[in-house]
């Protein structure tokens, strides 16, 4: 270990940070401290000191930097192409605060070396290779990059400022578009490469949709080459401050990039251009001759080699497509048992993520479970008097902004499932036509669709004599909603309106009934078919509740009646979409 020096990797669970963590862990050159925030610490890195740290908090930054010799600052608020265009302010405030605090603390504690990742968004588009000196501060930065671009310029100058004040060396890396292992593979939040990989590898209709014309050019660098540059800079830089372009040094049109990815995926796909989607019309590539002159650095991987390696990694480290959502309130023991049961009965625990939504005022009650189940994702919505609706809104906002295809919502009651439930969901994927609707696994008297009957419910658990769970397990095993991401998005008006906080249950039952062609829209709404209700096929007024008694059911019935006019347009919209699919 190199003189027992300590390296701090900020944002070690992110794309570039995770690749840096892999590299330095294998090298065993330094003691490693690694920060994480919203994502859990990554298991399997013995000896790494993980720090759960909000880098917008000065005290937490001070503690993280304490005793550190080298800082690799790769923590940031990031977005994809959609938000760059529609919400350009996202990059500005948090990133300015995070980096300002880290730079100040590195100076005050006398850190040896600070690596800051800038980017290339301050450059104007160009058909020739761009040098570091080509940036002209008197020229306007492209409008969609204005905020983020000048934030980067400010932070570059802050690095230079601190390099003049103290002994800390600073390296500013103006890197091009990065790609490779651990990148975001999500259509909403990925940059162009990650989004394209996702589209190509998950396409089910033989098509790949490209946003825009695809004529704009990008310089794309495989992430291992960036990691290599950073290590070279740490070992070879002797000057107080350096600003260096780091890229492949070649530009490729987006449409040609998509073609290459499709080719190396070995999938037969048609490329379709969607001109209605947002795109960033920038063309540029970097002149990296200074990096070669200064450090002798050049990229090792061609674009084709990098694409092949990325696709191989993607296939070997498949991204979970299923999210099991658990809403929990005051039932820690049940939650513990439910999570354990899901892991015990699955075929592959890497196939799904478990997300627990816990009322904010109860999170301390559940704190110990985070250590027992380190893979679990925890969400803590702010406490409200009637928090079930808020819990549901939070969980569905989360689903909308991730890459989960399936959304399986349960409560914290003990759940009985068959061995291989995760494989069963994937095998039934063809029932989810066009990513659209939700299905209930339910028995016939609930008016359910019937496809999932007996697929999940384990008789050993259903017939349990345990008094604490016997009243819950059958109910929840017989009524498990399985939704696609598109369904969640379709139901957004329900989730986003507090007045409708529980009505998603009514509409789910409504669609089930429509598909069975047993009821018309008006009658289903007036019957209040939903998660906690059962209707008698004979008369709409004869309603029985299996779990909580007639009082609660009557409330659902009234809710549906009172809001019939508001629910009807949404129900009809969904019904019309289903008819299109048929």
N, C-alpha and C positions, 0 to 999 in steps of 0.2 A: 504494500500500500504506500502510495507516494507521500513520504514524509508525514503521514498521518493527517494530510490535509482533508478538509471537509468541503464538499460541494453541495450546494442547495439547488434543487431542481423545482422551480415554481411552476405549478400546473402540471404535475407529474402524471395525472390521470388523463390529460388531454392528448391530442394527436402527436405533436412534436415532443412534448414533455415525456410521454410514455416511451417513445423511441429513444430519447436520451437516457431514460431510466434503464431500459434494456441494455443499452450499450455500456454504460458505466458500471452497471451491476455485473455484467459479464467480464469487464476489464479488471474489476477489483482494484482500481487505481486510487480511489478515494473513499473516505467515509461519506455516506450519502444521507442527506436530509431531503425529504420530499413533501411538498404541500399538496393538499387536496381540499376541496370545499364542498360542492354539492354532490359530487360523486364519491363513493366510498373508496378507502385505500385499497390498493390492489394486492391481493394475496400472492404468496410465492416468492417474495423478495426478502429473504431472511437477512436480518442485519440492517435493513433500511429503516431509518427513523421517520415514520410518517407523522405529519403535523396537520391536523384539521384546522385550517386557517382562513379567515376572511381577510384578504390582503388589502381591503379598504379600511381596515382598522389599524391605527398606528401602533397600539400596544401589541397586537398579535404579530404585526410585521417585525417589531423590535425583538420579540421572542424567537421568531423564525430565523432571523439573520444572526442571532447571537452565536459566536464561535465559528462562523462560516468564512472560508477562504475564497470561494468562487461561487458566484451566483449566476445561474442560467435562468433568465426571467422569461418564461413561456406561459405565464398565466394571463388570461385575457378574456374579455367578453367578445365572443365572435358570432357572426351570422353568415347566412348564405346570400346568394344573388338576389333573392326576393326581398329580403330586409335591407340589403344595401341600397336598393332603389326606393323602397317604400318607407323605411325607417332608418335613414342614414345617421341619425343621432345616437343610435344604440352604441356605437363604438367609442363615443367621445368621453363622457363623464367618468364612468367606472375605470376605463383604461388609463386615463390621465391621473386619477387618484392612486390607483394601484402602483403605477410606475414611479410617480413622484415620491411616494412613501418609501418604496424600496431603494431608490437612488439616494435619498437622504440618509436612510439607515445604513446603507453600505458605506457612505462617506463617514458617518459618525463612528462606526465601528471599525473602520480601516480595512474593509474587505479588499482582498488582493486584486480581483478581476470581476468585472460585471459584463455579461453578454446580454445585449438588448436586441430582440428581433424587430426590426422595422419591416418595411415591405416596399412595394414599387408603386403604390397608388398616387404618390406625389408626382410621378413622371407623366408628361403629356404623351399621348399616343404617337407612335413613330414607326416608320417602315424600315428603319435602320437600328442597329444595336445601340442601346443607350448606356452611356458611361455615368459614373457617379457625379461628375462635374456638369452633366447636361441638365440637371435640375436648376431651374431659374426661378427664384422666389418671387420675382416680379411678374411672372406669368401665372394666369389663373389655373388652379387645379380644377379638373373636371367636376362639374356640379354635384354629381352623385357621390363623389369622393371628398368633397370639400372639408367636411368636419373631421372625418377619420384621417384624411391626408395631412391636414395641419396639426392634428393631435400628434401624429407620428413625427412631423418636423419639430414640433415643440420638444418632444421627448428625446429626439436625437440631439438637439441643442442642450438639453439638460444633462445628457451624458457627457457632452464636450465640456460643459460648465464644471461639472464635478471632477472631471479629469484634470482640470487646471487648478482645482482647489487642494486636492489631496493626493494620496499615493495610489488610489484605486485606478487600475487600467480599465478602459471601457472599449468594447467592440460593438459597433452598430452594424447589424447584418441586414442589408436591403435584399432580402431573398425574394425570388420569384414565386409563382404558384406551386405549392407543395402537394405531394400525394404519396400514398403508400399505406403500410399497416397502421391501424388504429385511427385512421382518418374518420370523419363523420360520414356515414353512409345513410343519409337521410335526405329525402327529396326537398324538404323545406329548408334545412339548415346547412346542407352541404354546399361547398363550392363546386365549380363545374366538374371537376374530375370525380369526386365522391358521388355526386348526384348521377353522373353518367354511368358509373360502375353499378350503382344501385338499379337504375333503369334497365340496364342490359342484363344483369344477373337475375332480376326478379320479373322480367317481362313474361306475361302469360298469353298475350294475344299476337305474338310474333312481330311486335312493333316497338320502336324506341322513339319517344317524343323528344325532340331537341328544341330548346327555347331559342327563338329568334332564327336568323338566317344562318348563323354559324360561320360567318365570314371573318369575325374578329379573331385576332391571334393572341396566343398566350405562350409564355415561357414556363415550362413545367419541369420541376426538379424533383427527383426521387428523394424521399426523406433521409435515407441513409447517407446521401451525399452531403446534405446539410449537417447532419451529425458529425460527419468526418471533418467538415470545414470548422465547426465549433471546436473540436478537439485540437485541430491544427493551430487555431488561433490562440487557444489557451497555452499551448506549449511553445509557440514561436513569436507571439507579439512582444515587442520590447518597448514600443512607444506608448505614451499615455492614452492616446485616442486614435481609433481607426474606424472609418466608415467604408464598407466594402459591399459591392454587388456580388451576389451569390445565386447563380442560376445555371440552367443548361446552356444558355447562350444561343438558343435557337427558338424561333417562333413557329407555332403550328396553328392552323385554323381550327376552330372548334369542330366544324363538320368533319375535318380530317381526323381529329382526335377521336370523335365518336366512331368513325369507321375503324380505326385501329383497335379500339376497345372491343368492338363487336367481333372483329377478326380474331383477336387473341382469346376471346371468350369461347370461340368455336361454336357459337350459336347462330342459327339462320334467322336474322332479324331484319325487318324493313325499317329504314330511318325516315321518320316523319318530322317536318319542321312546323312548330306551333308559333306563329307570328304574334299571337295575342299574349304570350307570356313575357314577363320582364326579363331583360338581358342587360348586360353591361357592355356597351359597344366600344371596347378599348382594345387596341392592338399594340403590343410592345414586346420586346425581348431584350435581354441584358448583354452588355459587354462586360465580361468577367475577367478581363486581362489583368486588372489590378490585383485580384485575388491570387492569380498565378505569379505575378511579379513579387508580391509581398510575402506570400507563404508557400509558393510552389503548388498551390491547390488547383485541381481540375476535377470536374465530375467524373465518376467512374462508370455510371450507368447511362446507356442510351435510353430514349423514350420507350422504344419497343421492349427493351429489357426490363425497365421499370414497370411497364404495364403488365408484363407476364408475371413478374414477382408479386405485384399487387393482387392480381386475379387469383393466383395460387394461394396467397394468404387469405383472401376473402373466402375461398372455398373451404379452406382448412379451419377457419375461425368464423363460422357462420354467425351472423348477427341474429339474436333472438327475434322471432316474429310474433310471439305470443306474450301478452302481459296479463298476469293474474292479479286483479285489483282486489284488495281486501280493505274494507272499511271497518275500523275498530274503535269501540268506545267502551272503556271500563271492563274489558274481557281479556286480560293478558294471558291467562292460562289457556283459554280457548284458542287465542291467536297463535301461541306457541305450538299447540298440538296441530292446528290446521296447517301451518307452514311446514312443520316436520312431515306431516302426512303427504303433502304435495311432493316433497323431495323424495320420500320413501317409495312412492308409487309411480314416479316418472321414469321414462326410458332414458332421457338425456337432460340433465339439469341445465345444460347450456342452451337448450332449445327455448327457454322462456325466462322472463324476469318476473319476480314477485314484487309488487308495489303495495305498500301499506300506507293508507291514509288515516292519520291519527289526529284527532282534535288537538289543537295547539296547547290547550290548558291541561292536557293529559300526557304530553310527550315524556315527562320524567318517569311516569308510570311504566313506560315501555322501553326505557333507555337500555336496560340490560339485554334486550332481545337483539339490539343492533350488533352486539358482539357474538351472540349465538348464531345469528344468520347474517354473515357479513355481505352476502350478495344482495340482500334485500334493499330495495330503494324505499326511502321514507319521505313522505310528504306531510307537512304540518300546516294545514289551513288555519287561519285565525278563528278563534272560537266565536260562535254566534249562538243565540238562544236556541234555535232549532237548526242544528248543524248538519243534519243528514243531507239536506239539499246542497249546502255548501261543500260538504265532502264529495258529493257526486260531481259538482261543477269543477272542483279542483282536479279530481282524477281524470275527467274527460278533457280538460284543458291540457293536461299532461300528455294524454294519449294523442291529441291532435298535433302536438309538436314533437312527436317522436316517430320512429319508423316501424312501430308495431302494426302488424296487419290484423291480428286478432286481439280482442279485448274481452277477457272473461272476468266478470265481476261477481264476487261472492262477498259474504259478510264474515264476521269473525266467529261465527258459529262453527263447531266442529264439522268437518266435511268428509264424507265418504266417497272415495273414487276408486275406480279399477286401476290395476297395474297397467301402465302405458297410456294414461289419459292424454299425455302430450302428443303421442303419436296418433291417437284417435282423432284429435282436432285436425292435425295436418291431413290425415286421410280423408276427412270430410270437407276439405277445402272447396271441392267443386260445387258444394251446395251454396256457397256464397257467391251468387251470380253478380259479376261486375263489381265486386267489392261492396255491395250495397247494404243488405239488410241484416238484422239481428235475428237469431233463432233461440227459442227456449227449449231446453231439454225438459219435458214435462209429460205427465201422464194424460190419458185421454180426457178425464173429467175436468181437467183444467183447460181444455180446449187447445192444447198444445199442438205444434206442428208434427211431432212424432218422430222426426228423424233421429233425434238423440235419445230416444227412450232407452233406458237401461244401459246407456253407454258409460255413464260416470258412476252411478250409484252402486256402492259395494254393500252387499247384504249384511256383511259382518258389522258394518258401522250403522247401517240403517236400522237394524234390529237390536242395537245395543241396549242394555238394561241400565246403563249409567243414567241415573236420575237427572244429573246436571245437563245432559245433552240430548236426552231422548225426545224432548219437545221441539228440538230445533233441527236435528240432522235430516229427518225425512223431508221436512218442508224445504230446506235449502238444497238437498240433493235432487228434489223433484222440480226445482224451478231455478235453473242456472242460466242466466243470459249470456250468450256468446255473440259478440258484436264485431263487425269489421270497423276499421278506421273510418271508412267512408260513412258508415252509419252514424258514428259519433259526430262527424262533421255535419251530416244532414240534420241531426237533432240539435244543432247549436242554438237555435232560438229557444229551445226548452231549457237547456243547461244554463244559458246566460241570463235568463229572466227568473229572478227569485220567486216570482209569483207562480212559476211553473216548476218549482224545485223538485217535486215528486212526480210530476206528470209524465216523465219519460217511461215510467212503469206502465201507465195507462196506454200510451201509444204503442209500446212494444206488444202488449197483449192485443191491441187493436189490429196491428199488422198481421199477427199470427192468425187471428180470426178471419181476416180478409183473405189471406192465402188459403185457408181451408174452405172459403166460400160458404161459411155458415151464417155470417151476419153482415148486415150492411154497416156502413160507417157510423150513421147516426145511432143505431141501436147499440153498437159496441161501446161508443163513448158514454152513452147514457147508462149502460150496465157497469161501467167502471172496471173493466177487465184489467187486472194488473198484478204486480208482484205479490201483494198481500191479499188478493181477492180471488174468489172462485164464483163462477156464475152457474146457475142451473139453466140448462138449455131450454127449459120450458118457459120461464117467465123472467123478464128483466128485473122485476122487483124482488124475486126470490134469491137473495144473495147471502152467502155463507162465508165466513172467514175461518180458515183452518188454524190460525195461529193466535190472533189477538182478540177475537170476539167481534160481535156485531157492531159495537160502537165504532171501532176504528174503520171497519168496512163501510159503515154508513157515511163516514167522513170522506172516504174516497169517492163514494157514489155521488155525494153532493159536490165535491171538487170537480168531477167530470161534468156534471150537469151545469154548474155555474160557469164553466169555462168552455162549454161546447163550441161557441162561436169562434173562440180563439184557437182551439185545437183543430177544428175542422180543416182550415186551409193547409196546415202542416200535414195532417193525415192524408188529405187528398193528394198533396204533392208527392208524398212517399208512395202512395198507391199508384199514381201515374207512372212513377219511375219503375216500379215493379212490373207494371203492364208492358213497358217498353222492353224490359229484359225478357219477358216471356215471348 
